[in-house]
Amino acid sequence: MPTVYYIRHGETDWNVAGRLQGRRDIPLNARGRGQAAHCGEVLRDLFARDNIDPASLGYVSSPLVRATETMEWVREGLGLPRDGFKREPQLIELSFGDWEGATIALLHQNDPVRIAQREHDKYHFVPPNGESYQMVEARMKRWYDSLTGDVVATSHGGTCRGLMTCLGVATPAVAPLVDIIQGEVYVFRGRELTRYA
């Protein structure tokens, strides 16, 4: 099974405000750029420890700018050209549909019935004109099954949870509740997950 060195994108101003980003194309803020650069350093140390040539791996990012910027900083930290990676549509974040741009607090006021349904079963819930974690898991499984070797991926919290579920690292009930930390590297080796900060 291929190893995935998975990095959630760095912080954005919408993260700070607690706004649901989904497919909205929000850039990194200054702290986010620092987190991305830190992940490059973490990977550099991991690869040196394990005697891995960074140039021997595949590099792939969600097409959203917060993920592609993160990958550019990561690759710079590894001494690789910033632009030498693939943009993969299957790694795009879970769509929150009509809810994108809103905060959870605002949704409690404006859409209390559906937000209660989501809190009862986050894995299966589909936001209006959006996507469920179950749907994200299915595309993350397609992506993972297409891999032919180890890869560094920059993507999102929702897609990380989908990968956790499809690899059996977490159950559908637990995965949507896992906090995916920015500025850390998540290493998926088969059914094992190790985090490095």
C-alpha positions in Angstrom: 0.0 0.0 0.0 1.4 3.4 -0.9 2.5 5.7 1.9 0.8 9.1 1.8 2.5 12.1 3.5 -0.6 14.2 3.9 -0.6 17.9 4.8 -3.7 20.0 5.4 -3.3 23.5 3.9 -2.1 26.3 6.2 -4.3 28.8 7.9 -6.5 31.2 6.0 -8.4 34.3 7.2 -11.6 32.3 6.8 -10.2 29.6 9.2 -9.6 32.4 11.8 -13.2 33.7 11.3 -14.7 30.2 11.6 -16.2 30.4 8.1 -17.0 27.2 6.1 -14.6 27.4 3.1 -15.4 24.2 1.1 -14.8 25.0 -2.5 -14.2 28.7 -2.0 -10.7 29.7 -3.2 -9.3 31.5 -0.2 -5.5 32.1 0.0 -3.2 31.4 2.9 -2.6 34.2 5.5 0.9 34.9 6.9 0.5 32.3 9.7 -0.6 29.8 7.1 2.5 30.4 5.0 4.6 29.8 8.1 2.8 26.5 8.8 3.3 25.4 5.2 7.1 26.1 5.4 7.3 24.3 8.7 5.7 21.2 7.1 8.5 21.3 4.5 11.0 21.2 7.3 9.2 18.4 9.1 9.2 16.4 5.8 12.9 17.2 5.2 13.8 15.7 8.6 11.6 12.7 8.1 13.1 11.9 4.7 16.6 12.3 6.0 15.8 10.0 9.0 14.4 7.4 6.6 17.0 7.8 3.9 14.4 8.9 1.3 15.3 11.1 -1.7 12.5 13.8 -1.8 12.8 13.8 -5.6 11.8 10.1 -5.7 8.2 10.8 -4.5 5.1 12.0 -6.3 3.7 15.4 -5.3 0.0 16.3 -5.7 -2.3 19.0 -4.4 -5.9 20.0 -4.3 -6.5 22.6 -7.1 -7.6 25.2 -4.5 -5.0 28.0 -4.0 -4.6 27.4 -0.2 -3.5 23.9 -1.0 -1.3 24.7 -4.0 0.4 27.5 -2.0 1.1 25.1 0.8 2.7 22.6 -1.6 4.9 25.4 -3.0 6.2 26.2 0.5 6.6 22.4 1.3 8.6 21.8 -1.9 10.8 24.9 -1.3 11.7 23.4 2.2 12.7 20.2 0.5 15.0 22.0 -2.0 12.7 21.1 -4.9 11.3 23.5 -7.6 8.1 25.1 -6.2 6.0 24.2 -9.2 6.9 20.6 -9.8 3.6 19.0 -8.7 0.2 17.8 -10.0 -3.1 19.4 -9.3 -5.7 16.7 -8.6 -9.4 17.5 -8.7 -10.3 14.5 -6.5 -8.4 16.2 -3.6 -10.6 19.3 -3.6 -12.3 20.0 -0.3 -15.7 18.7 0.7 -18.4 21.1 -0.7 -20.6 22.9 1.8 -22.8 24.1 -1.0 -25.1 26.9 0.0 -23.5 27.1 3.5 -20.0 28.2 2.3 -19.0 31.5 3.8 -21.2 31.0 6.8 -20.2 30.2 10.4 -21.7 27.3 12.4 -23.1 29.9 14.8 -24.9 31.7 12.0 -26.2 28.4 10.7 -27.6 27.6 14.2 -29.7 30.8 13.7 -30.6 30.5 10.0 -30.9 26.8 9.4 -31.4 25.1 12.8 -33.1 22.0 11.6 -30.4 21.0 9.1 -27.5 22.0 11.4 -29.1 19.7 14.0 -29.3 16.9 11.4 -25.6 17.4 10.6 -24.6 17.3 14.3 -26.6 14.0 14.7 -24.8 12.3 11.7 -22.0 14.3 10.1 -20.8 11.4 8.0 -24.0 11.0 5.9 -25.3 14.6 6.1 -25.4 16.5 2.8 -25.4 20.3 3.1 -27.8 22.0 0.7 -26.2 21.7 -2.8 -23.1 20.2 -1.1 -21.4 17.0 -0.4 -21.3 14.4 2.5 -18.2 12.9 4.1 -19.5 9.6 2.7 -19.2 11.1 -0.8 -15.7 12.5 -0.1 -14.6 9.1 1.2 -15.7 7.5 -2.1 -13.5 9.9 -4.2 -10.6 9.7 -1.8 -10.7 5.9 -2.2 -10.7 6.3 -6.0 -7.7 8.6 -5.7 -5.8 6.3 -3.3 -6.5 3.3 -5.4 -5.0 5.1 -8.4 -1.6 5.7 -6.7 1.4 3.8 -8.0 3.9 4.9 -5.4 4.5 7.0 -2.3 3.2 10.5 -2.5 3.2 13.9 -0.7 -0.3 15.5 -0.8 -1.5 18.9 0.2 -5.2 19.0 0.7 -7.9 19.7 3.3 -9.4 18.6 6.5 -12.5 17.0 5.0 -10.5 15.0 2.5 -8.1 13.9 5.2 -11.1 12.5 7.1 -12.3 10.8 4.0 -8.9 9.2 3.6 -9.0 8.1 7.2 -12.3 6.3 6.7 -11.4 4.6 3.4 -8.2 3.3 4.8 -9.8 2.1 8.0 -7.9 4.4 10.2 -11.1 5.8 11.7 -14.7 4.8 11.6 -17.4 6.8 9.8 -18.8 7.9 13.1 -15.4 9.1 14.4 -13.6 10.5 11.4 -15.8 13.6 10.9 -15.1 14.6 14.5 -11.3 14.4 14.2 -9.5 17.8 14.3 -7.0 17.9 11.4 -4.2 20.2 12.6 -2.6 22.8 10.3 1.2 22.8 10.3 1.5 19.0 10.9 2.4 16.1 8.6 0.1 13.1 8.7 1.8 9.9 7.5 -0.6 7.2 6.3 1.1 3.8 6.0 -1.7 1.3 5.2 -4.0 1.3 8.2 -1.5 3.2 10.4 -1.5 7.0 10.9 1.4 8.9 12.5 1.4 12.7 13.0 4.6 14.7 13.0 4.8 18.3 14.2 
